[in-house]
Amino acid sequence: MSDRYQQLMGTPVGRVLGKQVGLPMPARLERYQPGQPVISGPVLLGAASGGRMAAPVAAVLKAIDAEVHTPIDDQLRAAVATADLDAKVFNPEVAAADQTFKALVFDASGITSTAQLHEAYAFLHPTIRRVRECGRVIVLGTAPERCASPPESIAQRALEGLVRSIGKEVHRGATAQLVYVEAGAEGLIESTLRFLLSPKSAYVSAQVVRIVVPADGADSAVELDPGRPLAGKVALVTGAARGIGEAIAEVLARDGAHVVGLDVPALNDELDAVTGRLGGSSLTLDITSDDAPAAIASHLLEHHGGVDVVVHNAGITRDKTLGRMRDQLWDSVLAVNLEAPQRIDRELFGREAVRDGGRVVCVSSISGIAGNAGQTNYSTSKAGVIGIVEAWSPALLKLGATLNAVAPGFIETRMTAAMPLATREVGKRMNSLAQGGLPVDVAETIAWLASPGSAGVNGNVVRVCGQSLLGA
């Protein structure tokens, strides 16, 4: 959808007016196009002393054929050499003013005290203004709950404030992320780094991602075709006939999956058009009906021998302030958004319809994090979706599956296009990227979580909101 405000701010007159009045100046975000490289521009890799992530990160950067620079640091240079990566040396004291980077990647896993946080400052202070438009800043560390001592836990937790602040400072479409990697999961970072470094993560910023060791103890990802990581997989997408669900189906199909699109009977023609275009198949039913979970499981087992990816995208809104909300409006929203995913999952796992290495992704919302006036039913249901992830992800990991959620912010859809102009503009601008996201932004995030290479990504709730100023 066209953004007339963004178009205006991109003109010479708009830029002058925006600076004088202090209006948001949204950059045109780079989004992924099939066939393009993961990252188009040099990457500066740094590390705190005693870290364990520099060599694994260097191996990923080599795999994606990135141009890599490092500071003059013997320990870091040795780690890069271990990955057989020929990195250039960067010295900020003598570097030309126009030397810039598409990404800054910093290994903070060696930081064990408050004093050592200065090493993060020392790397980022002379380089943060060298980040290019639509660039990336990625910090890797150890989850505070996995640290060996309270001082280390405190220092690692402090990184969250650092990264969230960077996300609000870099501007020009750039983003910042924090990735906590459990000891033993270093070989499982490639899928996540590919996503976060690439244009696929255009509308994801200031997120904290945890990578853990899978139940089987595997410490390295499977070999995948980067262009079709879901080749040979079957993906169920509920609410697939239009909007975000349609975009999810398109991206998963692009990545090689056979998509089974599910929606209500009233949208049968639209659903068939989507799945037909993608070479997938359709299933129409009401997911709140008593026999829906059994019908879904039977269909997947009979026609596909099971399912590899389950995306719970179907959702409804029935907005009223709580004092004016009839119980039917409350019950219907919770039935679709919260009860149905639980019932479907119980049936699928109970009948062993989810194959080994299964991926379950739920669609929550920032309304489930921050709440929203007039949407107590919707916000309750979407907070409950986050509860599904928190409650069940450890158990699913033991079964060899992962469970994560995405929480979209303001996404440009037909529904948001119908909002009053003032409300719509406020919703679009109240984030660090000063613009609304697109359905494809949600879909790309789900595709990352659905990838076989994301075996260590479990129990995460990833906001796709451009670092919304509302909520956590």
N, C-alpha and C positions, 0 to 999 in steps of 0.2 A: 504494500500500500504506500502511496506517496505521502510524504511528510512535508506539507507546505511550509511549516515553520522552519524546518531544517533547510529547505531549499532557499528560503529568504535569508537565513543566517549564513548561507554559503556564498551570498553575493557580496560585492565590495561594500554596498550601502548597508547591508545587513550586519556585516562584521563591525563596521564603524558604530552603528546604532547599538549593537549588542554590547560592545565594550563600554560605551558611554553610559548605558542604562544598567549594565550589569546583568543582562539576560543570559540564560544558558546557551552555550555554543556547541551543539552536538556535532560530532564528527560523523562522517559516513563510514559505518562499520564495514570492515572486510569480512565477507562470508565465503565459505568454502565452495569451490567449483571443482567438479571431478577432474582428476588428473594433475592438479596443482601440487607443489611440494608442501610438506607439513609446515615449513616456515621459510619465508623468503627474505632473508637478511641475516646478518651475523648475530651470534649468540655469545654473550659474555658469561663465562662460568666462574664463580667464586666459591670459596669454602672457608668456614671457620676451622681453626686448628682442631685436630682430633676427630674430624667428621668421618662418616662411613658411606656417604652417598655420592661423593664426587666421581668415583670410578664407575658406578652403575649409571649415573647420569651421562657421563662421557660416552659410555657404550651406546646409550639411546641416541645421543646426538650424532654419533658415527653412523648408526643404523638409518637415520633419516637424512644423512648426507648434509648436515648443517655446517656452516662455516663457524668455527669456534675460536674464541679468544679467551685468554686467562691472564690474571695478574701475574707479576713476578713472585712466585711462591713455590719453593722446592717441593713441598708436600703435595700441593695441588698439581704441579707439573708431573710429578711421579704418578699420581692417580690417573691423569689423562693419558700418560704413556701406557699404563696398564691396559687401557681400552684401545691401544694402537691408534690413537687419534692425534693427528698432526695439528696442534693448536697454535695460533699466533699469540704473541705476547702483547699485552695491553698495559701501558703505564699512564695513568691519568695525569701525571705531573708533566708529561711531555707530549701527550696526545693532542692532535689537532682539534680545534673546537668543533669542527664539523664531523668528527668521527662518532657515529651513532650506532645503536644496536636495536635489533628487532626484539631481542629478549635479554633479560638479566635473569640468571638462574644461580641461586645461592644455597649451598649446603650448610644449613645451620644445625645439623644433627650433632655436631661436636660441642655445642654451647651447653655448658653445665652450671653456669652461675650468672648472676646479674651483671657482674663486671664484664664477663665475656660477651654479653650482648653488644658491647662496643665494636666487636668484630663485624657484626651485621651493619652497624652504622658506617664503619670504615670502608666497607665494600660499596654500600648503596649511596652514601653521601656524594662522592664525586662522579657517580654514574647515572643517578636517577633522572637527571635532566638530559641524558643522552638517549633515552628511550624514544623510539620512533612512533609515529602515529600508528594507532592500532597495535602497539607493541605489547609485550608480556613481561611481567615480573613474577617469578616463581621462587618461593622459599620452601626448602625441604627440612623437616625436623623429625623429632620423636614425640609421639603423643604424650602429654603430661602424665596420664595415668599409667604409662609404660616406663616412666623414668626411674632411675636407680636411687634417687635421693630427692628430698623436698626442694633443695636449691635448684637442681636441674629441672624438676617439674615446673617450678615457678618461672624459670627463665624460658623454658619452651612454651609455656602458656602465654608469656609476654609477646611471643612472636605473632600471636593473633591480632593484637592491637597494632603492631607494626604493619602487618600486611593490609589490614582493613583501612588504615590511614593512608597507606600508599595508594590503594585503590581510589581514594578520594582526591589524591594529589596529582596523579600522572596525567589525567585529562586526555584529550585528543583521541578518544576511542581505545586507549590502552587499559589493561586490566592487571590485577594482582591476585595471586592465589597462594595458599599455604597447604602443603602436602605433608602430612604426618605418616611416616613409614615405619612400621613395626620392624624390629630387628629380626632378620630372617626373611623379610619380604622384599629385600632390595631388588631381586630379580623380577619383580612383578610391577615395576613402575612404568614400563614402556607405553602401555595403552593409555595410561593417565597423562603422561607427558606429551604424547602425540596429540591428545585432545586439547590439553591446556595451552600448548604452544601454537596450535593451528587456528585458522579462522573459524573452525567449527565451534569454538568456545566464545564467539564474539560477544554474546550477551551474558556471559557468566563472569562475575568478578567478586573478589573479596570472599571467596569460599574456602572452607577448611575441609579437606578431603583426607580420609583415613584409609590407609592400605594395610591390611592385616595378612597374617599367614593363614592360608586355607587349612581346612581340617585335615587334608591329606599331607600337609607339610611341604607341598611343592613350592620351590623357591624361584621358579622361572616360568614365564608365560609360554604358551604353546606357539608354534610357528604358524603365522597367519598371512594370508594375502592382504596387505594393507588396504587395497582397494575394495576387497570383498570379504571382510572378516567374518560375515555371517553366512557364507556360502554353505549350503547343505542344511541350514537350520530352519526350523519352523517357528514363527512368531505369531502369537495371538495378540491382537490390539483391539481393545474394547472402545466403543465410541469412535469408530474409524471412518464414518461416512463423510465427515466434514471437519473443518477447522484444524485444531491441533492434532486430532486423531488422524486425519488424512495426511498431515505432514509427517507424523510418526511412521505411518504405513509406507509412505514414499521413501523415507530415508532408510528404513530397515530393508526395504526391497532393493534399494540402490546398493546396500552393503551385502546383498546376496541372499537374504532370507526369503522364504516363501511365507507371505503374510496371509494369515487368516483374519480377515476383518470382521468384527462383530458390531452390530448395532440393532436398534429397534426395528420391527417390521415396517413401520411407517417410512423408514428411510432406506428401504430395500433397493430401490432404483439407484439412489445416490451411492450406496455402498457397493453395488455391483459395478458401477462405473469406475469407482476407485480401484477395487481389487482386480477388475478386468484389465484396466490400464497397466497394472503392476504385475500381471501374471499370477495373482494370488487367488484366494477363494473367499466366499462370503458365508456368514452364519448370522441369521436374524432371529432374535428372541429378546424377551424382557429379562434382564439379568436379575430383577428382583423377584421373579416368579419362583415358586417352591421347587420346580424341577429344573431350573436353569443350570445350576452347577453340574448336575448329572448329565444333562444334555450336552453341555460344553465338553466335559471330559470324554463322553462317549464319542462325540464327533471327532475330537482330536486323536483319540486312540484308533478309531475305525479307519479314518481317512489318511492319517499321517503317522501313525504309530507312536504318537506322543507329541510333546511340544518342548521347545528349548528356551523360548523367551515368552514371558507373559507380561503384557503392559496393561495395567489397570488405569485406563484413561477416561472411561465413561463417567460423566458427572453432570449434575444439573444444579441450577440455582432457582430458588423461590424466595425472592427478597421481600422482607417486611421487618420493621423493628419488632423486637421481641414481644412488646406489649400488644401489638396488633397482629401477631402471627398465629394463625389457626394451627391446631395440632397436625392437620393433614400436611401443611407446608413443612413443618418440622420433620415429620416422619418420612415423607417422600424423599427429602434430600439426604437424610441419614441412611435410608434404605439403599439408595443408588450409590452414594459416594463412599460409604463406610461399611455397611453390612455386606453388600454384594461382593466386594473384593475378598473379604474374609471367607465367605461361604465358598466362593470359587476356588480359592487356594486350598482350603481344607479338602475339597473334593479331588482336585488335581493331584495333590501330594498323597492323599489317602489311597488313591487308585494308581499311584506311581505313574501318572501320565506325564510328569515333568522328568525329562531325561537327565542323565548325569551332566553336571556342569550347568544346570538350569539358571536362568536369570529372571528375577521378578522385579519389575519396576512399577512403582505407584506414582500417580500424579497427585501431588498435594497442591498447596498454594501459599503465597506469603500471607494470605488471609488467615491461614491456619497457624501462622507464627505471630502476626501482629494483631489479628482480629480486624473486624470491619463493621462499622455501624450499618444496621439494616441487613446484616448477613450473619446473624448469630447461628443459624442452622448450618449455613455453608462453612463458616469458620470452625464450628465445632466438628463438622465432618472431616475437614481437611487437617485439623490438628489431630484427629483420631487416626488419619492415614499415617501421619508421622509416628503415632503410637504403634501402629502395625509394624513399622520398620524397627522401632526400638524393642518391641516385645518379641518379634519373631526372627530377626536377622541372625542372632547367635545360633538358634536351633536349625535354621536352614543351612547355615555354613557347615554345620556338622553333617548335613545330608549332601554336601558338595554343591549346594546352590548358593546364590547371593540374593539379597533383598535390599533395595535402595529406593529412594524417592527423589523426585524433582519437585521443586516448589516454584512455579512460574510467578512472575510479577505482572506488570502491565504488558500484555501481548496483543498485538494488532490483529483482531479478528472481526468478524461481522458483528459479534456481540458488543465489543468495545467501540466499534464504529458508530453504533446506535446511541452511545452515551451523549449527554449534553456537551457542547463544545468546551465549556470552561472546566467541567469535571474531567473530560478526556485529556485536555492539555495538562492539567495538574498531574494526573496519573502518569502521563508519559514523561514529564520532565523531572519528577521527584526521584531521580536516581543519579548515580555518578556519571552515567553515559548520556544523561539528559535526553532520552528518547525511549520510545516503546520498543519491545522486542518483536520478533516475528515467530510464527509457529515453527519454522524450521529450527530456530534456536533451541526450543524445547526438544524437538525431535533429535537433533544432533547430540544433545546431552544424554538422552535416553539410549541412543545408539552406542555411545561410549560405555554406559553402564551395562548394556546388553552384550557387549563384545566378549568372546571367549578369553580374550587377553586381560579382562578385568576381574580375574578370579579373586584377587585380593581386595577389591573394592566392595565392601560390605557394611551395611548399617549406616550409610550416609544419606543425608537429606541435602541435596544440592539446589540452591536457589538459582533460578534463571530469571534474573530481575535487574541486571545492570547495576548491581549494588544499590537496591532500593533504600531510600532513606527511612523507610518504615520497617519496623521489626528488627530482628537480630542481624 
